[in-house]
Amino acid sequence: MASAKNIAGLLAGITGGNDEPSTVTQFLSVGFPPLNHALTHSYDGGLPVGRCVEIYGPESSGKTALATMAMKAAQDMGGFAGFSDHERSFEFDQAESIGLDTTGAFVYKKPKTFEESIALCVSVCSQVRKAKVIPDDAPICWVFDSLATMVPDSAYYDQKTGKEKTPDQRSMHDNTALARATSAHFPAFVQHCEELGICAIFLNQIRMNIGVVYGNPETTPGGKSPKFFFTQRISLSSQKITKGSGADAEVLGSVIKAKVIKNKVSRPFETAEYRFEFQDDGSGKFAVARSLIEFLIGEKILKLSGAYVEWIDGKKYYRGPLADKVEAEGLLPELIKLLPAEYEAPVAVEEDGQEEAA
């Protein structure tokens, strides 16, 4: 009987040797170490480069803010970011306040159709790689906002005339067109993402399946195929942060809970919570310092003395003023040093729900 070495030699002669394994070697930080940990079991992890990711949730749950943090991370690592704005709602001022450079290594487009958007992403990224205007190992982050509003060619254009359909030409048949489009294009697109080093983030909305008695009735538009091709699926929910009560209550921001519903690079179902706070000028802020303070209090690393937090300087502060101090004095690295080395993120098992076809 032939030895394993002989068999390996024969197979290599037939196939030309094994291909490189499809292993993720780069991750884009989302800016909040505990969420990075929930995604990759590492505070330095995040969203995988070379893969497709879905971030979904109800309105105002921080989907775009989280994706913007990933785009910023790609720029910080020497790469560039792209944004396909199908919802026509991207706020440049908001993105810039988070730290995204919208004047340099950034592409912003408003494609009309699903196919146009996918082709644009692949074309731009291919040309950038060939031109070598960024390092070979620099990541690309491309955000599609949102999958629910990406209109397939077949629903947008009359297939006989090639002209845009008028409202009276659209039919119920167009409702399932997106599912067919994702099924047709995602198998090739995920290969492009790996070959070109793209972290493709699809933001998505939530729909409710009618008549579901047992299990989770929530589903997302786009059909079933994206759920197979996404390496990570992150479900967001939010709870308002208010000051005062009744008619005088003021909304200060949201506490956002992220649940990693699917994860092919680490354990699934892990969760993390963070704060998104509104500013006086109407913009929002990913409140990393305050979120880390709350996290460290929860882990009993920062001690509470009544309503005060005991800081490393021996003094006591209210939570808000302490977060302001950390930001003003550049003490975020000091907070990060306090993160527990042995940490297991909370796990929330998502009940199976029924999936819709479209």
Backbone torsions as a table, in degrees:
resi	resn	phi	psi	omega
1	MET	NA	137.7	-178.3
2	ALA	-68.3	147.5	178.1
3	SER	-78.3	164.0	178.0
4	ALA	-58.7	-35.5	179.9
5	LYS	-65.9	-40.7	178.9
6	ASN	-67.0	-40.6	178.4
7	ILE	-62.8	-43.5	179.2
8	ALA	-61.5	-40.2	178.8
9	GLY	-64.9	-40.8	178.6
10	LEU	-64.4	-46.1	-179.2
11	LEU	-63.3	-39.2	178.9
12	ALA	-64.1	-36.7	177.8
13	GLY	-67.1	-31.1	-179.5
14	ILE	-80.6	-44.1	-172.8
15	THR	-98.6	-11.2	-175.7
16	GLY	83.1	12.5	179.7
17	GLY	95.3	163.6	-178.5
18	ASN	-76.1	147.8	173.7
19	ASP	-74.5	163.8	175.5
20	GLU	-65.2	140.0	179.2
21	PRO	-66.5	149.8	180.0
22	SER	-83.9	74.4	-177.5
23	THR	-106.7	132.1	177.4
24	VAL	-76.5	125.6	-179.2
25	THR	-114.6	-11.2	-179.8
26	GLN	-130.3	145.4	178.0
27	PHE	-135.2	146.6	177.5
28	LEU	-100.0	117.7	179.6
29	SER	-65.1	139.6	175.3
30	VAL	-93.4	7.2	172.6
31	GLY	90.7	-9.4	-178.9
32	PHE	-126.8	105.9	-173.0
33	PRO	-51.0	-42.6	178.9
34	PRO	-62.4	-31.8	176.4
35	LEU	-74.1	-39.4	172.7
36	ASN	-54.1	-42.0	-179.0
37	HIS	-64.8	-41.3	178.4
38	ALA	-64.1	-28.9	-178.6
39	LEU	-82.8	-33.5	-171.3
40	THR	-138.8	4.9	-176.2
41	HIS	61.9	31.1	177.5
42	SER	-151.8	136.2	177.9
43	TYR	-65.1	-21.7	-179.5
44	ASP	-95.3	7.6	-177.5
45	GLY	-86.6	-144.7	-179.5
46	GLY	145.2	-136.2	-177.9
47	LEU	-90.3	136.5	-172.8
48	PRO	-76.7	132.8	175.1
49	VAL	-81.4	136.1	-177.0
50	GLY	94.0	6.8	-177.8
51	ARG	-133.9	169.7	175.9
52	CYS	-103.7	140.3	-176.0
53	VAL	-133.0	145.7	175.3
54	GLU	-118.7	132.6	172.2
55	ILE	-120.3	117.2	-175.8
56	TYR	-133.9	158.4	179.9
57	GLY	169.7	178.4	178.9
58	PRO	-71.5	176.4	178.7
59	GLU	-61.8	147.6	177.5
60	SER	58.2	37.5	177.5
61	SER	-105.9	8.8	172.8
62	GLY	87.2	22.5	-178.2
63	LYS	-64.3	-49.5	-177.5
64	THR	-66.9	-36.8	179.1
65	ALA	-62.3	-42.4	179.5
66	LEU	-65.5	-42.8	178.1
67	ALA	-64.6	-35.1	178.8
68	THR	-65.7	-36.5	176.4
69	MET	-61.8	-38.9	178.3
70	ALA	-68.1	-39.4	177.1
71	MET	-62.7	-41.5	177.6
72	LYS	-61.3	-40.8	179.8
73	ALA	-61.8	-40.1	178.6
74	ALA	-62.6	-42.9	177.6
75	GLN	-63.8	-42.0	-178.9
76	ASP	-63.6	-24.8	-178.9
77	MET	-93.4	11.1	176.4
78	GLY	92.9	2.8	179.9
79	GLY	-98.7	-156.5	178.5
80	PHE	-141.4	169.4	-177.2
81	ALA	-126.6	150.8	175.7
82	GLY	-132.7	149.7	-178.3
83	PHE	-137.4	117.7	174.2
84	SER	-96.8	109.1	-172.2
85	ASP	-96.3	83.8	178.7
86	HIS	-78.2	-24.2	178.6
87	GLU	-85.8	-9.3	179.9
88	ARG	56.3	47.6	-174.3
89	SER	-140.2	11.5	-177.7
90	PHE	-68.6	128.8	-178.9
91	GLU	-102.8	109.4	-178.1
92	PHE	-63.5	-42.3	-179.2
93	ASP	-61.2	-41.9	179.4
94	GLN	-63.1	-44.9	-179.4
95	ALA	-63.7	-40.7	-179.7
96	GLU	-67.8	-33.4	178.6
97	SER	-67.7	-26.5	177.1
98	ILE	-78.2	-22.4	177.7
99	GLY	122.0	2.5	-179.9
100	LEU	-74.9	135.5	174.8
101	ASP	-87.5	105.7	-176.7
102	THR	-93.1	1.8	-178.4
103	THR	-110.2	-9.6	-177.2
104	GLY	-113.2	-105.9	-175.7
105	ALA	-80.8	66.4	-175.4
106	PHE	-149.2	134.0	177.2
107	VAL	-116.8	126.0	176.9
108	TYR	-123.8	120.0	-179.0
109	LYS	-135.7	157.1	178.3
110	LYS	-122.6	74.8	-178.9
111	PRO	-64.9	152.5	179.0
112	LYS	-85.1	-33.0	-173.6
113	THR	-129.2	165.1	176.5
114	PHE	-57.9	-49.6	-176.9
115	GLU	-64.3	-40.5	178.5
116	GLU	-61.7	-40.3	-177.9
117	SER	-67.0	-46.0	179.9
118	ILE	-63.8	-44.9	-179.6
119	ALA	-64.0	-38.9	179.1
120	LEU	-61.8	-46.7	179.7
121	CYS	-58.2	-49.1	-177.5
122	VAL	-65.2	-42.0	-178.1
123	SER	-64.4	-48.9	-178.7
124	VAL	-62.3	-47.0	-177.3
125	CYS	-66.2	-37.4	177.8
126	SER	-62.8	-45.1	-178.7
127	GLN	-67.7	-36.8	177.6
128	VAL	-64.2	-43.2	179.3
129	ARG	-64.8	-42.6	-179.7
130	LYS	-66.3	-37.5	-179.5
131	ALA	-75.7	-14.2	179.3
132	LYS	54.7	40.7	178.1
133	VAL	-82.8	-10.5	170.9
134	ILE	-127.1	156.1	178.6
135	PRO	-57.4	150.7	-178.0
136	ASP	-57.9	-33.1	-177.8
137	ASP	-95.3	6.3	178.6
138	ALA	-77.2	136.5	-176.5
139	PRO	-81.5	158.3	172.5
140	ILE	-118.7	136.6	175.1
141	CYS	-122.0	123.4	179.4
142	TRP	-124.9	125.1	-176.8
143	VAL	-108.0	134.1	176.2
144	PHE	-112.5	116.6	-175.1
145	ASP	-123.0	103.2	-4.7
146	SER	-128.6	167.9	179.7
147	LEU	-59.1	-35.8	-178.6
148	ALA	-62.5	-27.4	-176.4
149	THR	-105.7	9.4	176.6
150	MET	-81.6	112.6	-175.1
151	VAL	-89.8	123.1	178.4
152	PRO	-66.3	155.1	177.5
153	ASP	-53.0	-41.8	-174.6
154	SER	-66.4	-23.7	178.5
155	ALA	-92.8	-19.6	-176.7
156	TYR	-94.9	-37.4	-176.2
157	TYR	-113.1	143.6	171.7
158	ASP	-70.2	122.9	-173.3
159	GLN	-69.1	-19.5	179.5
160	LYS	-86.5	-43.8	-174.9
161	THR	-98.3	-20.5	-177.0
162	GLY	78.5	1.6	-180.0
163	LYS	-90.1	160.5	178.1
164	GLU	-63.0	139.1	178.1
165	LYS	-70.1	144.5	171.6
166	THR	-87.4	160.3	-177.9
167	PRO	-52.7	-35.9	-178.4
168	ASP	-74.4	-11.2	178.9
169	GLN	-89.1	-12.8	-179.6
170	ARG	-81.9	148.2	-175.2
171	SER	-140.8	177.7	177.9
172	MET	-62.0	-24.9	179.2
173	HIS	-61.5	-29.6	-179.6
174	ASP	-71.0	-18.8	-177.8
175	ASN	-65.4	-27.8	-179.2
176	THR	-100.4	4.4	-176.2
177	ALA	-65.9	-35.5	-178.1
178	LEU	-65.3	-39.2	178.1
179	ALA	-62.4	-40.3	178.8
180	ARG	-68.9	-36.4	-179.6
181	ALA	-67.1	-44.9	179.6
182	THR	-65.0	-38.9	179.1
183	SER	-62.9	-34.8	-178.5
184	ALA	-79.0	-35.3	-169.6
185	HIS	-103.5	-26.5	-175.7
186	PHE	-64.7	-36.9	179.5
187	PRO	-56.5	-39.6	177.8
188	ALA	-78.7	-36.8	-175.9
189	PHE	-63.7	-40.0	-179.4
190	VAL	-64.3	-30.2	176.2
191	GLN	-68.5	-41.6	177.1
192	HIS	-61.0	-39.8	-179.3
193	CYS	-61.8	-41.8	179.0
194	GLU	-68.1	-45.3	-176.4
195	GLU	-66.5	-34.3	-174.5
196	LEU	-99.6	-1.8	179.4
197	GLY	68.6	47.5	-178.7
198	ILE	-106.5	131.6	164.2
199	CYS	-96.0	103.6	-177.7
200	ALA	-93.4	117.1	-177.9
201	ILE	-108.0	118.2	176.6
202	PHE	-103.4	112.4	171.6
203	LEU	-77.1	148.3	-176.9
204	ASN	-149.1	160.7	180.0
205	GLN	-99.6	-179.0	179.8
206	ILE	-116.9	139.9	170.4
207	ARG	-123.3	157.5	-179.9
208	MET	-114.1	126.3	175.7
209	ASN	-76.4	124.2	-178.7
210	ILE	-74.7	138.5	174.4
211	GLY	86.7	5.8	178.2
212	VAL	-80.6	116.5	-178.5
213	VAL	-95.1	-41.5	-178.7
214	TYR	-112.7	139.6	179.5
215	GLY	88.7	-178.4	-175.9
216	ASN	-83.9	120.7	-178.8
217	PRO	-78.8	-6.9	-176.7
218	GLU	-72.9	142.8	172.4
219	THR	-146.6	174.6	-179.4
220	THR	-126.4	144.9	178.9
221	PRO	-65.6	157.1	177.3
222	GLY	117.2	-1.7	179.6
223	GLY	84.4	-174.1	-175.7
224	LYS	-85.4	-28.4	-172.0
225	SER	-62.1	-40.2	179.3
226	PRO	-57.5	-34.3	-178.2
227	LYS	-62.9	-26.9	176.7
228	PHE	-79.9	-34.2	-173.3
229	PHE	-87.5	-21.3	178.1
230	PHE	-70.8	130.5	176.1
231	THR	-75.7	-37.9	175.9
232	GLN	-130.5	141.4	172.6
233	ARG	-126.3	121.4	-174.7
234	ILE	-116.0	120.6	179.0
235	SER	-98.5	127.4	179.9
236	LEU	-110.8	142.3	170.8
237	SER	-138.6	156.4	-175.4
238	SER	-137.0	152.6	175.8
239	GLN	-131.4	131.0	-175.7
240	LYS	-65.4	143.5	169.8
241	ILE	-101.6	118.5	-175.3
242	THR	-121.7	157.3	175.0
243	LYS	-125.5	128.0	-175.6
244	GLY	88.3	-172.4	-178.4
245	SER	-146.6	163.5	177.7
246	GLY	62.5	-140.2	-177.1
247	ALA	-68.5	-19.2	-178.8
248	ASP	-92.4	1.8	-177.3
249	ALA	-65.6	136.3	178.9
250	GLU	-116.0	130.0	179.2
251	VAL	-84.5	118.2	-177.5
252	LEU	-95.7	-17.3	-178.3
253	GLY	159.9	-152.9	-178.3
254	SER	-142.3	146.5	165.1
255	VAL	-95.6	119.7	-175.1
256	ILE	-106.6	129.9	176.5
257	LYS	-105.9	125.1	178.1
258	ALA	-107.2	128.8	175.7
259	LYS	-117.6	125.2	179.9
260	VAL	-86.3	92.2	-172.8
261	ILE	-70.4	-36.3	176.6
262	LYS	-132.2	140.5	-179.9
263	ASN	-153.8	115.3	-179.9
264	LYS	-100.4	3.8	176.6
265	VAL	-117.0	-4.3	178.0
266	SER	-162.2	-175.1	-179.6
267	ARG	-67.5	133.6	178.2
268	PRO	-81.8	171.9	172.6
269	PHE	74.6	7.5	176.7
270	GLU	-79.1	155.6	-172.7
271	THR	-130.2	162.6	174.0
272	ALA	-154.2	150.0	177.8
273	GLU	-122.4	141.7	178.0
274	TYR	-149.6	169.2	-175.0
275	ARG	-110.3	142.3	171.2
276	PHE	-125.1	119.0	-171.2
277	GLU	-116.2	143.6	178.3
278	PHE	-84.4	144.6	-179.8
279	GLN	-102.8	168.9	-178.1
280	ASP	-62.1	-29.6	-178.7
281	ASP	-84.9	4.6	178.6
282	GLY	95.0	-11.3	179.2
283	SER	-79.0	170.1	177.8
284	GLY	-113.3	157.7	-178.8
285	LYS	-133.7	130.5	172.2
286	PHE	-72.7	100.9	-170.5
287	ALA	-80.7	74.4	-174.6
288	VAL	-65.1	-46.6	-177.5
289	ALA	-60.9	-49.6	-179.3
290	ARG	-64.6	-37.9	179.5
291	SER	-64.4	-41.1	178.6
292	LEU	-67.5	-36.7	176.8
293	ILE	-61.5	-46.3	178.6
294	GLU	-62.3	-40.5	179.1
295	PHE	-62.7	-46.0	-177.8
296	LEU	-69.2	-30.5	173.0
297	ILE	-66.3	-43.9	178.8
298	GLY	-61.8	-32.7	178.5
299	GLU	-86.9	3.8	178.3
300	LYS	61.7	29.5	175.9
301	ILE	-91.4	-42.9	168.4
302	LEU	-91.5	128.3	-174.9
303	LYS	-91.1	145.5	175.8
304	LEU	-99.7	139.9	172.3
305	SER	-126.8	90.0	-171.7
306	GLY	68.3	-123.2	179.0
307	ALA	-91.1	1.7	-175.7
308	TYR	-100.7	154.2	174.4
309	VAL	-107.9	130.2	177.4
310	GLU	-82.2	114.6	-176.8
311	TRP	-91.9	169.8	-174.2
312	ILE	-67.3	-16.6	178.0
313	ASP	-84.5	2.3	179.1
314	GLY	88.6	-8.4	-179.8
315	LYS	-91.1	165.8	-178.8
316	LYS	-115.8	137.7	-176.5
317	TYR	-137.0	152.1	165.7
318	TYR	-68.6	158.0	-173.8
319	ARG	-61.1	-46.5	-178.7
320	GLY	-62.0	-53.6	177.6
321	PRO	-59.4	-32.9	177.4
322	LEU	-66.6	-41.8	177.3
323	ALA	-62.2	-40.8	177.7
324	ASP	-62.6	-40.3	179.7
325	LYS	-63.6	-44.7	-179.7
326	VAL	-59.9	-44.0	-179.4
327	GLU	-69.7	-44.0	-176.5
328	ALA	-66.4	-34.3	-175.3
329	GLU	-101.6	8.1	178.2
330	GLY	63.6	39.3	-175.5
331	LEU	-96.9	12.1	-179.7
332	LEU	-57.5	-39.8	176.4
333	PRO	-58.1	-31.2	178.1
334	GLU	-67.7	-36.8	175.6
335	LEU	-65.4	-44.1	-177.6
336	ILE	-63.3	-34.3	177.8
337	LYS	-62.8	-24.3	-177.8
338	LEU	-82.9	-7.5	-178.1
339	LEU	-61.1	136.1	-177.2
340	PRO	-68.5	131.3	179.7
341	ALA	-66.1	-40.5	178.4
342	GLU	-99.2	95.5	-176.2
343	TYR	-133.4	134.7	173.8
344	GLU	-119.4	118.4	-178.4
345	ALA	-65.7	149.1	175.2
346	PRO	-59.0	148.1	-179.0
347	VAL	-116.3	130.8	176.4
348	ALA	-127.5	106.6	-177.8
349	VAL	-72.4	128.5	179.4
350	GLU	-88.7	122.7	177.6
351	GLU	-67.0	143.6	179.1
352	ASP	-65.5	137.1	175.1
353	GLY	-118.5	168.8	175.6
354	GLN	-80.1	143.4	-178.0
355	GLU	-105.8	142.2	177.0
356	GLU	-92.9	162.4	-175.6
357	ALA	-84.6	-23.5	-173.4
358	ALA	-114.1	NA	NA
